Amino acid sequence: MCVASLLVNGGSMTFSGNTVSYEVHEYRAYITLNRPDRLNAITAEMAREISDAVAVANEDEAVRVIVLRGEGRAFCAGYDLKVYAEGGEDHQDKVWDPIQDFRMMKANTDHFFSLWRSAKPTIAQIQGYAVAGGSDIALSCDLVVMAEDAKIGYMPARVWGCPTTAMWVYRLGAERAKRMLLTGDTIDGVQAKEWGLVIDA
């Protein structure tokens, strides 16, 4: 269960989560992935809290734009394999069940897509890495800005298949998306801007 809370004091809204922080400055809501010790690796709780924070920002009249970023040296390093491999949340204890896996991944993808469905513009601010599931989150925003030396890619394509969102194809077109997803390579912010994957580096 998500322990995020919403407080309304004198018309201002405050969101408090375990894996995501939220603050508003000068009409901008900053949603920050806040597991820096794990390079902001994704858990089911984080996915829910992203969606909750987007909902708060959309309801807050003091917010005009939403900026999504990561605390520490990476935007997001993908799913937290330590949590899932060692019996954390949503871990399957026995035989792998593809239906259970699909339900979990679809739920997380729906939470990420709250950024795409947001009535207010969303901007991802990438430093370090936005890889694997972290790229799914970043590419669900309306605009993406990367540091020139940041890396983006979907390495799990080498072993697990395609991303849970269609945003690579949507942003790059089929040929370049296939080039990224058939190799599992990463590219830096400079190349991502050249290809039109991000708006600026």
C-alpha positions in Angstrom: 0.0 0.0 0.0 1.3 3.5 -0.9 2.0 5.5 2.2 2.2 8.8 0.3 0.1 11.5 1.8 -1.5 14.7 0.6 -1.8 17.6 2.9 -3.9 20.7 2.0 -3.1 23.7 4.2 -4.6 27.0 3.4 -5.1 26.1 -0.3 -1.5 24.9 -0.8 -0.9 21.2 -1.5 2.0 19.1 -0.2 2.8 15.6 -1.2 4.9 13.3 0.9 6.2 9.9 -0.3 8.8 7.4 0.6 10.5 7.1 -2.8 9.5 10.4 -4.4 9.8 14.0 -3.1 7.6 16.9 -4.2 8.1 20.6 -4.0 6.8 23.7 -5.7 8.8 26.8 -6.6 7.8 29.6 -8.9 4.9 27.8 -10.6 7.0 24.6 -11.1 6.3 21.3 -9.4 9.5 19.3 -8.9 8.9 15.6 -8.6 12.2 14.0 -7.6 12.9 10.3 -7.6 14.5 9.9 -4.2 16.4 6.6 -3.8 19.9 7.9 -4.6 21.6 5.0 -2.7 20.0 2.7 -5.4 20.5 5.2 -8.3 16.7 5.8 -8.0 15.9 2.2 -9.1 12.2 1.6 -9.6 10.0 -0.2 -7.1 6.2 -0.6 -7.4 5.9 2.0 -4.6 7.9 4.5 -6.6 5.7 3.9 -9.7 2.6 4.6 -7.6 4.1 7.7 -6.0 5.1 9.2 -9.4 1.4 8.9 -10.4 0.2 10.3 -7.0 2.6 13.3 -7.3 1.5 14.1 -10.9 -2.1 14.0 -9.7 -1.3 16.5 -6.9 0.5 18.8 -9.3 -2.4 18.8 -11.7 -4.8 19.8 -8.9 -2.5 22.5 -7.6 -3.4 25.9 -9.1 0.1 27.2 -8.1 1.6 24.7 -10.6 2.0 25.4 -14.3 4.7 22.9 -15.3 6.0 19.6 -13.8 9.7 18.8 -13.7 10.7 15.2 -13.1 14.3 14.6 -11.9 16.4 12.2 -10.0 18.2 12.7 -6.7 22.0 12.1 -6.7 24.2 11.0 -9.6 21.5 9.3 -11.8 18.0 10.0 -13.0 17.0 6.3 -12.8 18.9 3.1 -13.3 15.8 1.0 -14.1 14.1 -1.6 -12.0 15.6 -2.5 -8.6 16.7 -6.0 -9.4 18.0 -6.4 -5.8 14.5 -5.9 -4.5 12.8 -8.2 -7.0 15.5 -10.9 -6.9 15.7 -11.1 -3.2 12.0 -11.3 -2.4 10.9 -7.7 -2.2 7.6 -6.3 -3.2 5.7 -8.0 -6.1 8.3 -10.8 -6.1 7.1 -14.2 -7.3 8.2 -16.8 -4.8 7.6 -19.9 -6.9 7.3 -20.5 -10.6 7.3 -17.4 -12.7 3.8 -16.5 -13.7 3.7 -14.4 -16.9 0.2 -13.1 -16.2 1.2 -11.9 -12.8 4.3 -10.3 -14.3 2.2 -8.6 -17.0 -0.2 -7.2 -14.5 2.6 -5.8 -12.4 4.4 -4.2 -15.4 1.2 -2.9 -16.9 0.3 -1.2 -13.5 3.7 0.4 -13.4 3.5 1.5 -17.0 0.1 3.1 -16.3 1.6 5.0 -13.4 4.5 6.2 -15.6 2.0 7.3 -18.3 0.4 9.7 -15.8 3.3 12.0 -17.0 2.1 11.7 -20.6 -1.6 12.1 -19.7 -0.9 15.1 -17.4 -3.0 18.2 -18.2 0.1 20.2 -17.3 3.4 20.0 -19.3 6.0 17.5 -18.0 9.7 17.8 -18.5 12.3 15.1 -17.6 15.7 16.4 -16.5 18.3 13.6 -17.0 21.7 13.4 -15.4 23.9 10.3 -15.1 21.7 7.4 -16.4 18.1 7.0 -17.6 18.3 3.3 -18.6 16.0 0.3 -18.8 12.8 1.2 -17.0 14.3 4.6 -16.2 14.1 5.4 -19.9 10.4 4.4 -19.9 9.8 7.0 -17.2 11.8 9.8 -18.8 10.3 9.2 -22.3 6.8 9.4 -20.9 7.3 13.1 -20.3 6.3 15.7 -22.9 9.9 17.0 -23.2 13.3 15.5 -22.2 16.4 17.5 -21.4 19.7 15.6 -20.9 23.1 16.4 -19.6 25.5 16.0 -22.6 27.4 13.2 -20.8 24.2 11.4 -19.5 23.3 8.0 -21.0 20.0 6.7 -22.1 19.2 3.2 -23.4 17.3 0.0 -22.9 19.8 -2.7 -22.2 17.3 -5.3 -21.0 16.3 -5.7 -24.7 19.3 -8.0 -24.9 17.6 -10.6 -22.6 14.0 -9.7 -21.7 12.6 -8.1 -24.8 11.1 -4.7 -25.6 10.2 -1.8 -23.2 6.8 -1.6 -21.6 6.1 1.7 -23.4 6.1 2.5 -27.1 7.9 5.8 -26.6 11.2 4.7 -28.3 9.3 4.1 -31.5 7.1 7.2 -31.0 10.0 9.5 -30.6 12.6 8.0 -33.0 10.7 6.2 -35.6 11.0 2.5 -36.3 14.5 2.3 -37.8 16.4 4.1 -35.0 14.2 2.6 -32.3 15.1 -0.9 -33.7 18.8 0.1 -33.8 18.6 0.9 -30.1 16.4 -2.0 -29.0 18.1 -4.7 -31.1 21.5 -3.8 -29.7 20.7 -2.6 -26.2 23.2 0.2 -26.6 23.1 3.5 -24.8 23.7 6.9 -26.3 24.7 10.2 -24.7 22.8 13.5 -24.5 24.5 14.9 -27.5 23.5 12.0 -29.8 20.1 11.8 -28.3 19.5 15.5 -29.2 20.9 14.9 -32.7 18.4 12.1 -33.2 15.5 14.1 -31.9 15.0 11.7 -28.9 15.4 14.7 -26.5 14.7 18.4 -26.9 18.1 19.6 -25.6 21.4 18.6 -24.1 
